[in-house]
Amino acid sequence: ITCPGVLLKDKQELYLSVFVLGEYKKTQCVPAVFPVFFQEKLVFEKAFTNIADPGDLVKLLESDTAVLELIQLIPPVGKVLATYEENTRDFLFPDPKLTHGHCGLEREILMKRSPSFTGIAPKLRFSTISLITDSLLNSGRSHIQ
């Protein structure tokens, strides 16, 4: 996460929380100095037991929201510095961009800063890899995982 020219008044550590497919995960805490580096892989897995048509999966992902929050460990519960929200389909499967790089794996987004966060909006650089598999349940009905 980059945020040129921004110095945080509070020195408590930062972490990134991610909510995707109904699952919440967070990164390890890092020092509160930009640029912030999270060298982690967060894995989210979801089985959709009542979906056999890929079109239905697309609709479900479009109605779901992925939420990312940059949080500072200020007691008692932490302080949200910036957020990013997007429907899960577009978050996992962004439109192809006309950019150079590694097949569009690396992405950059601007987070929306909270009212208490001074300075410019943080820019988050990350990549996503999605794998969809088709499997059979014991009852003989298929589902997409």
PAZAPA-4460 file (N, C-alpha, C; in steps of 0.05 Angstrom, whole numbers, plus 32768, in hexadecimal, padded with zeros to 4 digits):
% residues 145
    n_x    n_y    n_z   ca_x   ca_y   ca_z    c_x    c_y    c_z   seq   type   mol
   8011   7FE9   8000   8000   8000   8000   8012   8018   8000     1      I     A
   800D   802A   7FED   801D   8043   7FEC   800B   805A   7FF1     2      T     A
   8017   806F   7FFC   8008   8087   8003   801D   809D   8006     3      C     A
   8028   80A7   7FEF   803E   80B9   7FEF   8038   80D2   8000     4      P     A
   804C   80DA   8010   804A   80F2   8020   803A   80F0   803A     5      G     A
   802E   80D9   803F   801D   80D6   8057   802D   80CA   806E     6      V     A
   802D   80D8   8084   8039   80CE   809D   8022   80CB   80B1     7      L     A
   8020   80B3   80BD   800B   80AE   80D0   8012   80B9   80EB     8      L     A
   7FFF   80C8   80F7   8003   80D4   8112   8006   80BE   8127     9      K     A
   7FF5   80AA   8125   7FF6   8093   8138   800A   807F   812D    10      D     A
   8019   8072   813F   802E   8060   8136   8027   8042   813A    11      K     A
   800E   803D   8142   8006   8021   8145   8006   8013   812A    12      Q     A
   800A   7FF9   812A   800D   7FE9   8112   7FF4   7FE9   8101    13      E     A
   7FF7   7FE1   80E7   7FE1   7FDF   80D4   7FDE   7FC2   80CB    14      L     A
   7FC5   7FBC   80C2   7FC0   7FA3   80B4   7FAA   7FA7   80A0    15      Y     A
   7FA8   7F95   808D   7F93   7F96   8079   7F7F   7F80   807F    16      L     A
   7F66   7F87   8081   7F51   7F73   8085   7F43   7F6F   806A    17      S     A
   7F3C   7F57   8063   7F30   7F50   804A   7F17   7F3E   804F    18      V     A
   7F01   7F46   8044   7EE8   7F37   8046   7EDF   7F2F   802A    19      F     A
   7EE1   7F16   8023   7EDA   7F0C   8009   7ECB   7EF1   800C    20      V     A
   7EB5   7EEE   7FFD   7EA6   7ED5   7FFD   7E9D   7ECD   8018    21      L     A
   7E96   7EE0   8029   7E8C   7EDB   8044   7EA1   7ED3   8057    22      G     A
   7EBA   7ED6   8050   7ED1   7ECE   8061   7EE2   7EE6   8067    23      E     A
   7EEA   7EE9   8080   7EFA   7F00   8089   7F17   7EF6   808F    24      Y     A
   7F2B   7F04   8085   7F47   7EFE   808B   7F55   7F18   808E    25      K     A
   7F6C   7F17   809D   7F7C   7F2F   809F   7F99   7F28   809D    26      K     A
   7FA9   7F3C   8095   7FC6   7F39   8092   7FD3   7F3B   80AE    27      T     A
   7FED   7F35   80AE   7FFD   7F3A   80C6   8000   7F59   80C9    28      Q     A
   8005   7F61   80E1   8009   7F7E   80E6   8025   7F87   80DC    29      C     A
   8026   7FA0   80D3   803F   7FAB   80C9   8042   7FC8   80D5    30      V     A
   805A   7FD2   80D5   805E   7FEE   80E0   804E   8002   80D0    31      P     A
   8046   8018   80DD   8035   802C   80D2   8045   8041   80C3    32      A     A
   8054   8038   80AE   8064   804A   809E   805F   8042   8080    33      V     A
   8057   8056   8070   8053   8051   8053   806E   8052   8045    34      F     A
   8072   8041   8030   805F   802D   8026   805E   8015   8039    35      P     A
   8046   8009   803A   8041   7FF2   804B   8042   7FD9   8039    36      V     A
   8050   7FC4   8042   8053   7FAC   8033   8047   7F94   8042    37      F     A
   8034   7F87   8035   8029   7F6E   8040   8031   7F58   802C    38      F     A
   8044   7F48   8033   804D   7F33   8022   803F   7F19   802A    39      Q     A
   8025   7F18   8026   8015   7F01   802F   8002   7EF8   8019    40      E     A
   7FFA   7EDF   801B   7FE5   7ED4   800A   7FCD   7ECE   801C    41      K     A
   7FB6   7ED9   8015   7F9E   7ED3   8024   7F8D   7EC1   8011    42      L     A
   7F85   7EAA   801B   7F77   7E96   800B   7F5A   7E95   8015    43      V     A
   7F48   7E98   8002   7F2B   7E97   8008   7F20   7E80   7FF8    44      F     A
   7F10   7E70   8004   7F04   7E59   7FF7   7EE6   7E58   7FFD    45      E     A
   7ED6   7E52   7FE8   7EB9   7E52   7FEC   7EAE   7E3C   7FDA    46      K     A
   7E9C   7E2C   7FE5   7E8E   7E18   7FD6   7E71   7E21   7FD2    47      A     A
   7E68   7E23   7FBA   7E4C   7E2B   7FB3   7E3D   7E11   7FAD    48      F     A
   7E2E   7E07   7FC0   7E22   7DED   7FBC   7E09   7DED   7FAB    49      T     A
   7DFD   7E03   7FA6   7DE4   7E04   7F97   7DE7   7E11   7F7B    50      N     A
   7E00   7E12   7F71   7E05   7E1F   7F58   7E11   7E0B   7F44    51      I     A
   7E04   7E07   7F2E   7E0F   7DF6   7F19   7E16   7E06   7F00    52      A     A
   7E09   7E1D   7EFC   7E0C   7E2E   7EE4   7E20   7E44   7EEA    53      D     A
   7E36   7E47   7EDB   7E49   7E5D   7EDF   7E3C   7E78   7EDF    54      P     A
   7E27   7E7C   7ECF   7E19   7E96   7ECF   7E0D   7E9C   7EEA    55      G     A
   7E03   7E88   7EF8   7DF8   7E8D   7F13   7E0E   7E94   7F26    56      D     A
   7E26   7E89   7F22   7E3D   7E90   7F33   7E45   7EAD   7F2F    57      L     A
   7E44   7EB6   7F16   7E4B   7ED2   7F0F   7E37   7EE5   7F1D    58      V     A
   7E1D   7EDE   7F1C   7E09   7EEF   7F2A   7E0D   7EF0   7F48    59      K     A
   7E14   7ED9   7F53   7E19   7ED8   7F70   7E31   7EE9   7F78    60      L     A
   7E47   7EE8   7F68   7E5F   7EF7   7F6E   7E5A   7F15   7F6A    61      L     A
   7E48   7F1C   7F57   7E42   7F38   7F52   7E31   7F44   7F69    62      E     A
   7E22   7F33   7F77   7E12   7F3D   7F8D   7E21   7F3D   7FA8    63      S     A
   7E39   7F31   7FA8   7E49   7F30   7FC0   7E5D   7F47   7FBF    64      D     A
   7E66   7F50   7FD7   7E79   7F67   7FD8   7E93   7F5F   7FE5    65      T     A
   7EA9   7F65   7FD8   7EC4   7F62   7FE4   7ECB   7F7C   7FF2    66      A     A
   7ED5   7F7A   800B   7EDC   7F92   801A   7EF9   7F8F   8025    67      V     A
   7F09   7FA4   8020   7F24   7FA5   802A   7F26   7FBE   803B    68      L     A
   7F33   7FBB   8053   7F36   7FD2   8065   7F53   7FD3   806F    69      E     A
   7F5E   7FEB   806E   7F78   7FF0   807A   7F72   7FF9   8097    70      L     A
   7F7C   7FEA   80AB   7F75   7FF0   80C6   7F8E   7FF4   80D7    71      I     A
   7F8D   8008   80E9   7FA2   800D   80FB   7F9A   8004   8117    72      Q     A
   7FAC   7FF8   8126   7FA5   7FEC   8140   7FA4   8001   8156    73      L     A
   7F91   8013   8153   7F8D   8027   8168   7F77   801D   817A    74      I     A
   7F7C   801A   8194   7F68   800F   81A7   7F4F   8021   81A7    75      P     A
   7F38   8016   81AD   7F34   7FFA   81B6   7F2F   7FE6   819F    76      P     A
   7F26   7FEE   8187   7F20   7FDA   8173   7F2F   7FDF   8159    77      V     A
   7F40   7FF2   8157   7F4D   7FF8   813E   7F3F   800E   812F    78      G     A
   7F4E   801B   811D   7F44   8032   810E   7F47   802C   80F0    79      K     A
   7F30   802D   80E2   7F31   8029   80C5   7F3B   8042   80B8    80      V     A
   7F52   803F   80A9   7F5E   8056   809C   7F53   8059   807F    81      L     A
   7F4E   8042   8072   7F45   8043   8056   7F36   8029   8050    82      A     A
   7F24   802A   803C   7F14   8013   8035   7F13   8011   8016    83      T     A
   7F0C   7FF9   800D   7F07   7FF4   7FF1   7EF1   7FE0   7FF0    84      Y     A
   7EDC   7FE6   7FE0   7EC6   7FD3   7FDC   7EC0   7FD0   7FBE    85      E     A
   7EBB   7FB7   7FB6   7EB4   7FB1   7F9A   7EA5   7F97   7F9A    86      E     A
   7E94   7F93   7F86   7E86   7F7A   7F85   7E9B   7F64   7F80    87      N     A
   7E96   7F4D   7F8B   7EAA   7F37   7F8C   7EB2   7F2E   7F70    88      T     A
   7E9F   7F2E   7F5D   7EA6   7F26   7F42   7EBB   7F38   7F36    89      R     A
   7EB8   7F52   7F38   7ECB   7F65   7F2D   7EE5   7F65   7F3C    90      D     A
   7EE4   7F5F   7F56   7EFC   7F5E   7F66   7F0D   7F46   7F5E    91      F     A
   7F00   7F2E   7F5B   7F0F   7F16   7F54   7F16   7F14   7F36    92      L     A
   7F05   7F1F   7F25   7F08   7F1D   7F09   7F06   7F39   7EFC    93      F     A
   7F1B   7F4A   7EFF   7F19   7F65   7EF4   7F1A   7F64   7ED6    94      P     A
   7F0F   7F79   7ECA   7F11   7F7B   7EAD   7F2E   7F7D   7EA4    95      D     A
   7F34   7F72   7E8D   7F50   7F74   7E84   7F57   7F91   7E7F    96      P     A
   7F6F   7F98   7E86   7F79   7FB3   7E83   7F8F   7FB4   7E6E    97      K     A
   7F92   7FCA   7E60   7FA7   7FCC   7E4C   7FC0   7FD7   7E5A    98      L     A
   7FCC   7FC6   7E6B   7FE4   7FCD   7E79   7FF9   7FB8   7E75    99      T     A
   8012   7FC0   7E79   8028   7FAE   7E77   802A   7F9F   7E92   100      H     A
   8037   7F88   7E91   803A   7F7A   7EAB   8036   7F5C   7EA7   101      G     A
   8031   7F50   7EBD   802F   7F33   7EBD   8012   7F2A   7EB9   102      H     A
   8008   7F2D   7EA1   7FED   7F24   7E99   7FD8   7F30   7EAB   103      C     A
   7FDC   7F48   7EB5   7FC7   7F55   7EC5   7FC4   7F4A   7EE1   104      G     A
   7FD7   7F3A   7EEA   7FD4   7F2E   7F05   7FD6   7F43   7F1B   105      L     A
   7FE8   7F56   7F17   7FEB   7F6B   7F2C   7FD8   7F82   7F26   106      E     A
   7FCA   7F8B   7F3B   7FB6   7FA1   7F37   7FBC   7FB7   7F4B   107      R     A
   7FB2   7FCE   7F45   7FB4   7FE5   7F57   7F98   7FF1   7F5A   108      E     A
   7F91   7FF7   7F73   7F77   8004   7F78   7F7B   801B   7F8C   109      I     A
   7F6A   802F   7F8A   7F6B   8044   7F9E   7F56   803E   7FB3   110      L     A
   7F5F   803E   7FCC   7F4C   803A   7FE2   7F3F   8054   7FE9   111      M     A
   7F28   8053   7FF5   7F1A   806B   7FFE   7F22   8071   801B   112      K     A
   7F2E   8088   801F   7F38   808E   8039   7F21   8095   804C   113      R     A
   7F25   808F   8066   7F11   8096   8079   7F13   80B4   807F   114      S     A
   7EFE   80C1   808A   7EFF   80DD   8090   7F15   80E5   80A3   115      P     A
   7F1E   80D3   80B4   7F33   80DA   80C7   7F4F   80D6   80BC   116      S     A
   7F51   80CB   80A4   7F6B   80C6   8098   7F73   80DE   8087   117      F     A
   7F8A   80EA   808E   7F92   8102   8080   7FA5   80FA   8069   118      T     A
   7FA5   8109   8054   7FB6   8103   803D   7FA6   80F7   8026   119      G     A
   7FB5   80ED   8012   7FA9   80E1   7FFB   7FA0   80C5   8000   120      I     A
   7F8F   80BB   7FEE   7F84   80A0   7FF1   7F9B   808B   7FED   121      A     A
   7F9C   8077   7FFE   7FB0   8062   7FFA   7FAC   8052   7FE1   122      P     A
   7FC1   804A   7FD4   7FC0   8039   7FBC   7FC9   801D   7FC4   123      K     A
   7FB9   800A   7FBE   7FBE   7FEE   7FC5   7FC6   7FDF   7FAB   124      L     A
   7FDD   7FD1   7FAC   7FE6   7FC1   7F96   7FE4   7FA3   7F9F   125      R     A
   7FD6   7F93   7F8F   7FD2   7F77   7F97   7FCC   7F66   7F7E   126      F     A
   7FC9   7F4C   7F82   7FC1   7F3B   7F6D   7FAD   7F26   7F78   127      S     A
   7F9C   7F1C   7F66   7F89   7F07   7F6E   7F8C   7EF0   7F5A   128      T     A
   7F89   7ED8   7F63   7F88   7EC1   7F52   7F6F   7EB1   7F5A   129      I     A
   7F5E   7EAB   7F47   7F46   7E9C   7F4D   7F46   7E81   7F3F   130      S     A
   7F3B   7E6E   7F4D   7F39   7E53   7F42   7F1D   7E49   7F47   131      L     A
   7F0F   7E42   7F32   7EF4   7E37   7F34   7EF5   7E1A   7F2B   132      I     A
   7EEB   7E08   7F3C   7EEB   7DEC   7F36   7ECE   7DE2   7F38   133      T     A
   7EC8   7DCE   7F28   7EAE   7DC2   7F28   7EB2   7DA7   7F36   134      D     A
   7EA0   7DA1   7F48   7EA2   7D87   7F56   7E86   7D7C   7F5B   135      S     A
   7E85   7D63   7F63   7E6C   7D55   7F68   7E68   7D51   7F86   136      L     A
   7E4F   7D55   7F8E   7E49   7D4E   7FAA   7E41   7D31   7FAC   137      L     A
   7E40   7D27   7FC4   7E38   7D0B   7FC7   7E1C   7D05   7FBD   138      N     A
   7E0B   7D19   7FBD   7DF0   7D15   7FB5   7DEE   7D15   7F96   139      S     A
   7E04   7D1A   7F88   7E03   7D19   7F6B   7DFF   7D34   7F5E   140      G     A
   7DF9   7D49   7F6F   7DF5   7D64   7F64   7E10   7D71   7F61   141      R     A
   7E14   7D80   7F4C   7E2E   7D8D   7F48   7E2D   7DA9   7F55   142      S     A
   7E45   7DB3   7F5C   7E47   7DCE   7F66   7E62   7DDA   7F5D   143      H     A
   7E64   7DF4   7F5E   7E7C   7E01   7F57   7E8A   7E0A   7F71   144      I     A
   7EA4   7E06   7F72   7EB3   7E0E   7F8A   7EC5   7E25   7F82   145      Q     A
***
